[in-house]
Amino acid sequence: MESMAFVVAGFFVGAVVGLTGVGGGSLMTPLLIFFFGVKPYLAVGTDLLFAAVTKAGGSVSLARRRLVDWPVVGLLAAGSVPAALLTLWAIRRHGATDPALQHLMTSVLGGALLLTAAATFYKALAGKAQPRQLPAAERAAAARPRHWALPVLLGAVIGSLVTLTSVGAGAIGVVVLMLLYPRLPLPRIVGADIAHAVPLTLVAGLGHAAIGSVDWRLLGLLLAGSLPGIWLGSRLMTHTPERLVRTLLAGLLGYAGLKLVWM
């Protein structure tokens, strides 16, 4: 029964990701901690590889449709991947099972969920105002930040946050890109965010695996449910009120974040 419960949880998270585009870590990690009693370090490490696999397919699809601006991805990764490696080094040095580190992970996870809730609510309100298309002649200019260091620095913040909590590569990443590249069409922002999440979560996930913070059986069960869930959610996307779904999801994430902060 427990195995089937994990498959159902994976299906639920996959369906929500397909419907809203919100990163699975925002839901999967607190779900594993609250409902299944998984230790925070195992929930984070397992969810990172879960995210890497689920987003890899989406990244390939977006790249084939030429919706990924690779210079944008490169600048973010230049900050996020080294920051992820530094965070992994710190986790390894202190020990993943250290009570103080697990308390830190839980507290930071709560804060990250509150940020994600705010970002999701912001996207629900401002997402429609984002341009959907841009003439080819203007795309190069739209994909240039005001200063190259800004996406690198914010990428470093996202890299540390994702490695420590598995949260931040989805909703927070999209909002960061919306602020850094205000003229970039929304589909290209989503494409850059998903493409950037793949190497980041893969590096962070493999690093957690190296220090024993991944439950491989649990990962397989979650993927067995999430892949059909994403397929179904992506096809129901056009038949659901996106703003209502995002607003309800923001409330759920905010509740989970407050509960974790006060644990």
C-alpha positions in Angstrom: 0.0 0.0 0.0 2.8 2.4 0.8 4.4 1.9 -2.6 1.1 2.7 -4.3 0.8 5.8 -2.1 4.2 7.1 -3.4 3.1 6.4 -7.0 -0.2 8.4 -6.4 1.8 11.2 -4.8 4.1 11.3 -7.9 1.0 11.4 -10.2 -0.5 14.2 -8.2 2.7 16.3 -8.3 3.2 15.6 -11.9 -0.3 16.6 -12.8 0.1 19.9 -10.9 3.4 20.6 -12.7 1.8 19.9 -16.0 -1.2 22.2 -15.2 0.7 25.1 -13.7 4.4 24.8 -14.5 5.3 25.2 -10.8 8.4 23.2 -9.9 7.7 19.8 -8.4 10.1 20.5 -5.5 7.7 23.1 -4.1 5.2 20.3 -3.6 7.1 17.0 -3.5 9.5 17.8 -0.7 6.9 19.0 1.9 4.6 16.2 0.8 7.4 13.6 1.5 8.2 15.2 4.9 4.7 15.9 6.2 2.6 12.9 4.9 5.2 10.2 4.6 7.6 11.1 7.4 10.7 11.0 5.1 13.8 12.6 6.7 14.4 16.1 5.3 17.8 15.3 3.8 16.4 12.2 2.0 13.4 14.1 0.8 15.6 16.9 -0.7 18.1 14.6 -2.3 15.5 12.3 -3.8 13.4 15.1 -5.1 16.4 16.8 -6.8 16.9 13.7 -9.1 13.1 13.4 -9.5 13.1 17.0 -10.8 16.1 16.4 -13.1 14.4 13.5 -14.8 11.0 15.1 -15.1 12.3 18.3 -16.5 14.7 16.7 -18.9 11.9 15.7 -21.3 10.4 19.2 -21.2 13.7 20.8 -21.9 14.3 18.6 -24.9 10.8 19.4 -26.2 11.3 23.2 -25.7 14.8 23.1 -27.3 13.3 21.4 -30.4 10.8 24.2 -30.7 13.6 26.7 -30.4 12.1 28.3 -27.3 15.4 28.1 -25.2 17.7 31.1 -25.1 21.0 29.3 -24.3 22.9 32.5 -23.4 20.4 33.2 -20.7 20.7 29.6 -19.4 24.5 29.8 -19.5 24.6 33.0 -17.3 22.3 31.5 -14.7 24.2 28.2 -14.7 27.5 30.1 -14.3 26.3 31.1 -10.9 24.0 28.3 -9.9 26.2 25.2 -10.6 29.3 26.4 -8.6 27.0 27.6 -5.8 25.4 24.1 -5.8 28.8 22.5 -5.5 29.8 24.7 -2.6 26.6 24.0 -0.8 27.1 20.2 -1.3 30.6 20.6 0.1 29.2 22.3 3.2 26.5 19.6 3.6 29.1 16.8 3.3 31.4 18.5 5.8 28.8 18.8 8.4 27.1 15.4 7.6 23.6 15.2 6.0 22.1 13.5 9.1 23.4 16.2 11.5 20.4 17.4 13.6 21.5 21.1 13.3 21.8 20.8 9.5 18.4 19.1 9.2 16.8 21.9 11.3 18.5 24.4 9.0 17.2 22.6 5.9 13.7 22.5 7.3 13.7 26.2 8.2 15.2 27.3 4.9 12.7 25.0 3.1 9.9 26.8 4.9 11.2 30.2 3.8 11.7 28.9 0.2 8.1 27.7 0.2 6.9 31.1 1.3 8.9 32.8 -1.5 7.6 30.3 -4.0 4.0 31.0 -2.8 4.6 34.7 -3.3 6.2 34.1 -6.7 3.3 31.8 -7.8 0.8 34.4 -6.7 2.8 37.1 -8.6 2.7 34.9 -11.7 -1.0 34.4 -11.4 -1.5 38.2 -11.4 1.2 39.3 -13.8 1.7 36.3 -16.1 -0.9 37.5 -18.6 0.8 40.8 -19.0 4.0 39.1 -20.1 4.5 39.3 -23.9 3.9 36.0 -25.7 5.8 36.8 -28.9 8.6 39.0 -30.1 10.0 39.8 -33.6 13.1 37.8 -34.3 15.1 41.0 -34.8 14.4 42.0 -31.2 15.0 38.7 -29.5 18.8 39.1 -29.1 18.3 42.5 -27.3 15.6 41.1 -25.1 17.9 38.2 -24.1 20.6 40.6 -22.8 20.4 41.5 -19.1 21.3 45.1 -17.9 24.5 43.6 -16.6 25.9 40.1 -17.1 26.7 39.8 -13.3 23.0 40.0 -12.3 21.9 36.6 -13.6 25.1 35.1 -12.4 24.6 36.4 -8.8 20.9 35.5 -8.7 21.7 32.1 -10.2 24.1 31.5 -7.3 21.3 32.3 -4.9 19.0 29.9 -6.7 21.7 27.2 -6.8 22.3 27.3 -3.1 18.6 27.4 -2.3 17.8 24.5 -4.7 20.7 22.3 -3.3 19.7 22.9 0.3 15.9 22.5 -0.1 15.2 21.3 -3.7 12.8 24.3 -4.0 13.4 27.4 -6.1 14.2 26.3 -9.6 10.6 26.6 -10.7 8.4 29.5 -9.7 11.2 31.6 -8.2 13.4 31.0 -11.2 10.7 32.2 -13.5 10.1 35.4 -11.5 13.8 36.1 -11.4 13.9 35.8 -15.2 10.8 38.0 -15.6 12.6 40.7 -13.6 15.9 40.3 -15.4 14.5 40.0 -18.9 11.2 42.0 -18.9 11.0 42.0 -22.7 11.5 38.3 -23.2 8.3 36.5 -24.2 6.8 34.2 -21.5 7.3 30.9 -23.4 11.0 31.7 -23.8 11.3 32.6 -20.1 9.7 29.3 -19.2 12.0 27.5 -21.6 15.1 29.1 -20.2 13.9 28.2 -16.6 13.3 24.6 -17.4 16.5 24.2 -19.4 18.5 25.7 -16.5 16.8 23.5 -13.9 18.0 20.3 -15.6 21.8 20.7 -15.0 21.3 22.4 -11.7 19.1 19.7 -10.2 21.2 16.9 -11.8 24.4 18.2 -10.3 22.8 18.8 -6.9 21.0 15.5 -7.0 24.1 13.5 -7.9 26.0 15.3 -5.2 23.3 14.3 -2.7 23.5 10.7 -4.0 27.2 10.7 -3.4 26.7 11.5 0.2 23.9 9.0 0.6 20.9 11.4 0.6 18.9 9.6 -2.1 16.3 6.9 -1.7 16.5 5.1 -5.1 13.4 2.9 -4.6 11.4 5.9 -3.6 12.7 7.8 -6.6 11.5 5.0 -9.0 8.0 5.0 -7.4 7.6 8.7 -7.7 8.7 8.8 -11.3 6.3 5.9 -12.1 3.5 8.2 -11.1 4.8 11.6 -12.2 5.4 10.9 -15.9 1.8 10.0 -16.7 0.7 12.8 -14.4 2.7 15.4 -16.3 1.3 14.1 -19.6 -2.3 14.4 -18.3 -1.8 17.8 -16.6 -0.2 19.3 -19.7 -3.3 18.3 -21.8 -5.8 19.6 -19.3 -3.9 23.0 -19.1 -6.1 24.7 -21.7 -9.3 23.6 -20.0 -8.6 24.9 -16.5 -8.7 28.5 -15.0 -4.9 29.1 -14.7 -5.2 32.0 -12.3 -7.5 30.2 -10.0 -5.3 27.1 -9.9 -2.1 29.2 -9.3 -3.8 31.3 -6.5 -5.0 28.1 -4.7 -1.6 26.6 -5.1 0.0 29.7 -3.7 -2.2 29.4 -0.6 -1.2 25.7 -0.2 2.5 26.5 -0.5 2.2 29.4 1.9 0.5 27.2 4.5 3.2 24.5 4.2 5.9 27.1 4.4 4.5 28.6 7.6 4.1 25.1 9.1 7.8 24.3 8.4 9.1 27.6 9.7 7.2 27.1 13.0 8.2 23.4 13.4 
